[in-house]
C-alpha cells in the first residue's frame, strides 16, 4: 500500500488566503501566495517589530560581545496605509457566515440571561456584539480567564480588569474572543466539526485584533501600555495553542514510522517552534519600555514576581543531576580539536540561561502534600510522579531573554542550538493540565529530532525520555505514550471547567 502524500490543511491560513478562498501554505512571516501577489500577509503582524527589538541582558559569566558572523533575523513590518477597522460590526460575508454557523456550537456551553447579570463586567462591550460572541464573553468570564494565571490577584486582573481595558481598547475584545474560542475548541476536541469551527472563529477574531493592536504599538504610552501588554499576552497564548495544532496537522500528514522527512516539512516544524519564542519576546518587548506604567496598575500581579528567589540554583538532588547534565552540553562546541567560532558565544549564553531557568523551576517545584497551595499547577518534576509548580511563568524565561542571534541559529537548524531547545522542551513536557500548552513540549522535541536526523538522536535521548516521546514512532496522527503512563498528549487533557 502506498503512503499518503503530504498535504497542508488551511484552517489556520492567513486572512488574505481565506478571503480569496485559496489554499494557504502557512509559511511565516509571509505565505507564498501573499508574497507572489505582494500583499501584506496577516501572519506578518504576529511577529514582533524591529522597532521593539529586545536587547540581550549581559551575564557576568559571558565574555564581552564581539561582532559575529551570525546576524539576527530582521523582522520588520511594512508601513500600512490608513484603513478603517470595523471593531464591533461584522458586516463582511465571512463574519456573517461565522455567526450563523457557530451559534449552535457556542450555545452548547452556556448563556447567562441579562436579568441574572447583577454586575456585568462586559456590559459596555456586550451590546455591540452579536449574541453568539456575547456567549463567548460569558465563557471567558467564567472559565477561560482562570487558565491564564495561577495566583488569585492575577486571575482577578484577567477576569475584571480586562473588560475595563477593552471598553477603550477594542482590539482587546477580539483577542479575548479568540482565546475563548480556542478554549472551546479544546473542550470540543472530540467533535471535529465543532472544534474546527471554533478554531476558525479564533483565527477570524485574532485577525481583527492584530491590525488595531499593531497600530497602537507605534505609540506605547501610559494610557495603552496595560492593554497592549494584555493583548500581547493573549496573542502569545494564541500562538502557543495554534502552534500545537499545526504540529499535530503536520505530523498527521507524515507517513507513520517515517524518520527522514522532506526539507519543507522540517522547515515548517522548526519555524512553528520558533514562532512560540517570538510570541513571548513580543510580550517582553512591550513590558520592558512600559514596565513602570504596567506595574503601577492593576495588571501588576500578572507580570511581577517579587517572591521569586534571586539566586537560581538547583534545589534538589535530582535538579543538581540535571544541572550536571546540562553542563555537559557545552562539550558539543568546546571539544578539543574544534576551532572557536563566533556563534559559540551565543550558545554559551543560551546554555547559562537554560541552567538558571532549570534552577528556578526546581526552586518553585514541590511534591503534593496535605497543604497544597491552590495556586500551584500539576508538574512532573521527576517525570514519574506529578507534583506541583508554584508558578508556570518560570518556564517562559528562557525564550524571552535569549540572544536574538541564538534564535537565528535555531532557524538555521544549527545542531547545538537545536539540542539546547530540546532540553528546554523538557520543562514544557512536565507541565500538566494547561490546555494552551498541551503537547507543545513533546512536539518541540519531535521537531528537533526530525531536523537533527537519526544520526544525532543520541544527543536528545534524555529530553525524549523525560517527555515520554518515542522517536522511532513519533510520526503519525497522535503522540505516542512512549511506555510511560500520563506522559502522552492524550493523557494531558484537562477536565471541562
Secondary structure, 3 states (H helix, E strand, C coil): CCCCCCCCCCCCCCHHHHHHCCCCCCCCCCCHHHHHHCCCCHHHHHCCCHHHCCCCCCCCCCCCCCCCCCCCCCCCCCCCCCCCCCCCCCCCHHHHHHHHHHHHHHHCCCCCCHHHCCCCCCHHHHCCCCHHHHHHHHHHHHCHHHHCCCCHHHHHHHHHHHHHHHHHCCHHHHHHHHHHHHHHHHHCCCCHHHHHHHHHHHHHHHHHHHHHHHHHHCCCCCCCHHHHHHHHHHHHHHHHHHHHHHHHHHHHCCCCCCCCCCHHHHHHHHHHHHHHHHHHHHHHHHHHHCHHHHHCCCCHHHHCCCCCCCCCCCCCHHHHHHHHHHHHCCHHHHCCCCCCCCCHHHHHHHHHHHHHHHHHHHHCEECCCCCCCCCCEEECCCCCCCEEECCHHHHHHHHHHCCHHHHHHHHCCCHHHHHHHHHHHHHHHHECCCHHHCCHHHHHHHHHHHHHCHHHHHHHHHHHHHHCCCHHHCCCCCCCCCCCCCCCHHHCCCCCC
